[in-house]
Amino acid sequence: CRRPGIVSDEPRPDKPLDTAWIVLEAANDLGDNATVEACRRVIDANLNGTLASPHDLHIVTEYFR
């Protein structure tokens, strides 16, 4: 349960770009190249104004679960 006014460092699936940057850093630190590439595709899609693939979004949003 999330209380109003409480800030959490946990990535939120409603913010895929923010989550992609957090996951990118963690995956890079762990040498998880497949996840790094998925994060880059999500970030690139956002910067290009296109939709990221559902598969890449799933990788990003489920990384810490």
C-alpha positions as CSV (number, residue, x, y, z in Angstrom):
1,C,0.0,0.0,0.0
2,R,1.5,3.3,-1.0
3,R,0.7,6.3,1.1
4,P,0.4,9.8,-0.4
5,G,3.5,11.9,0.1
6,I,5.8,8.9,0.5
7,V,8.5,8.7,-2.2
8,S,9.7,5.3,-3.2
9,D,12.8,4.3,-5.1
10,E,10.9,1.2,-6.5
11,P,10.4,1.6,-10.2
12,R,6.8,2.2,-11.3
13,P,5.3,0.5,-14.3
14,D,3.4,3.7,-15.2
15,K,6.7,5.4,-15.8
16,P,8.4,3.1,-18.3
17,L,11.1,5.7,-19.3
18,D,12.1,6.3,-15.7
19,T,12.1,2.6,-15.0
20,A,14.1,1.9,-18.1
21,W,16.9,4.2,-16.9
22,I,16.9,2.6,-13.5
23,V,17.0,-0.9,-14.9
24,L,19.6,0.1,-17.5
25,E,22.0,1.1,-14.7
26,A,21.4,-2.1,-12.7
27,A,21.6,-4.4,-15.7
28,N,24.8,-2.6,-16.8
29,D,26.3,-3.1,-13.4
30,L,25.4,-6.8,-13.5
31,G,26.6,-7.3,-17.1
32,D,23.1,-8.3,-18.2
33,N,23.6,-7.4,-21.8
34,A,20.2,-8.6,-23.0
35,T,18.4,-6.4,-20.5
36,V,20.6,-3.4,-21.3
37,E,19.6,-3.7,-25.0
38,A,15.9,-3.9,-24.1
39,C,16.3,-0.8,-21.9
40,R,18.0,1.0,-24.8
41,R,15.2,0.1,-27.1
42,V,12.6,1.4,-24.7
43,I,14.5,4.6,-24.2
44,D,15.1,5.1,-27.9
45,A,11.4,4.5,-28.7
46,N,10.4,7.1,-26.2
47,L,12.9,9.6,-27.5
48,N,11.7,8.9,-31.1
49,G,8.0,9.3,-30.1
50,T,7.2,5.7,-30.9
51,L,5.9,2.9,-28.8
52,A,8.3,0.4,-27.3
53,S,7.6,-3.3,-27.9
54,P,5.5,-5.0,-25.3
55,H,8.2,-7.6,-24.8
56,D,10.8,-4.9,-24.0
57,L,8.4,-3.1,-21.7
58,H,7.8,-6.4,-19.9
59,I,11.5,-7.0,-19.4
60,V,11.9,-3.5,-18.0
61,T,8.9,-3.4,-15.7
62,E,9.5,-6.9,-14.3
63,Y,13.2,-6.6,-13.8
64,F,13.2,-6.1,-10.0
65,R,10.4,-8.5,-9.2
